[in-house]
Amino acid sequence: MFERRSVLMGLTGAAVLGAMSTATNAQTIGSEAANHPRIAKAITELEEAIRYMETAPHNFGGHKAKAIADCRAAVTQLRLALAYRAKQDR
């Protein structure tokens, strides 16, 4: 019983530390977004385009799925770019 409790406490502690790290990282990335407003705007515009395409009744000549996937990949890369800058500025 003690062993299970220790493991559970360890996992809970790790989850809390991970959440704190994520929150700190999000704040830092947020400040990077303020420093690079064109990148932040591109992320927003791509996310809006994704939502639009997902709800559109047509498939844009067969390009819808690939366009959505490529937009998601672009958003990921832009976020990684901001995260990289955030690490460099620490």
C-alpha positions as CSV (number, residue, x, y, z in Angstrom):
1,M,0.0,0.0,0.0
2,F,2.8,2.4,0.9
3,E,4.6,1.6,-2.3
4,R,1.5,2.4,-4.4
5,R,1.0,5.7,-2.5
6,S,4.6,6.7,-3.2
7,V,4.3,5.9,-6.8
8,L,1.0,7.8,-7.0
9,M,2.5,10.8,-5.2
10,G,5.6,10.7,-7.5
11,L,3.4,10.7,-10.6
12,T,1.2,13.5,-9.3
13,G,4.3,15.5,-8.5
14,A,5.6,15.0,-12.0
15,A,2.3,16.0,-13.5
16,V,2.2,19.2,-11.4
17,L,5.8,20.0,-12.4
18,G,5.0,19.3,-16.0
19,A,2.0,21.6,-15.9
20,M,4.0,24.3,-14.2
21,S,6.7,24.0,-16.9
22,T,4.0,24.1,-19.6
23,A,2.5,27.2,-18.1
24,T,5.9,28.9,-17.8
25,N,6.7,27.9,-21.4
26,A,3.4,29.2,-22.6
27,Q,4.0,32.5,-21.0
28,T,7.5,32.7,-22.6
29,I,6.1,31.7,-26.0
30,G,3.4,34.3,-25.5
31,S,6.0,37.0,-25.0
32,E,7.8,35.7,-28.2
33,A,4.5,36.0,-30.0
34,A,4.4,39.7,-28.9
35,N,7.9,40.1,-30.2
36,H,7.0,38.5,-33.5
37,P,3.5,39.7,-34.3
38,R,3.5,38.5,-38.0
39,I,4.2,34.9,-36.8
40,A,1.5,35.2,-34.2
41,K,-0.9,36.5,-36.8
42,A,0.0,33.8,-39.3
43,I,-0.8,31.2,-36.6
44,T,-4.2,32.8,-36.0
45,E,-5.0,33.0,-39.7
46,L,-4.0,29.4,-40.4
47,E,-6.1,28.2,-37.5
48,E,-9.1,30.2,-38.8
49,A,-8.5,28.7,-42.3
50,I,-8.4,25.2,-40.8
51,R,-11.7,25.8,-39.0
52,Y,-13.3,27.2,-42.2
53,M,-12.1,24.3,-44.4
54,E,-13.3,21.7,-41.8
55,T,-16.8,23.1,-41.8
56,A,-16.9,23.8,-45.6
57,P,-19.5,21.7,-47.4
58,H,-17.2,21.1,-50.4
59,N,-13.7,19.6,-50.7
60,F,-12.0,22.3,-52.8
61,G,-11.4,20.0,-55.8
62,G,-10.0,17.2,-53.7
63,H,-7.4,19.5,-52.0
64,K,-9.3,20.0,-48.7
65,A,-7.7,17.2,-46.6
66,K,-4.1,18.0,-47.7
67,A,-4.6,21.7,-47.2
68,I,-5.9,21.1,-43.7
69,A,-2.9,18.8,-42.9
70,D,-0.4,21.2,-44.4
71,C,-1.9,24.2,-42.4
72,R,-1.7,22.2,-39.2
73,A,1.9,21.3,-40.0
74,A,2.7,25.0,-40.7
75,V,1.1,26.0,-37.3
76,T,3.2,23.4,-35.6
77,Q,6.4,24.7,-37.2
78,L,5.5,28.3,-36.4
79,R,4.9,27.4,-32.7
80,L,8.2,25.5,-32.6
81,A,9.9,28.6,-34.1
82,L,8.5,30.8,-31.3
83,A,9.5,28.1,-28.7
84,Y,13.0,28.1,-30.0
85,R,13.2,31.9,-29.8
86,A,11.9,31.7,-26.2
87,K,14.7,29.3,-25.2
88,Q,17.3,31.5,-26.9
89,D,16.1,34.6,-25.0
90,R,16.3,32.9,-21.5
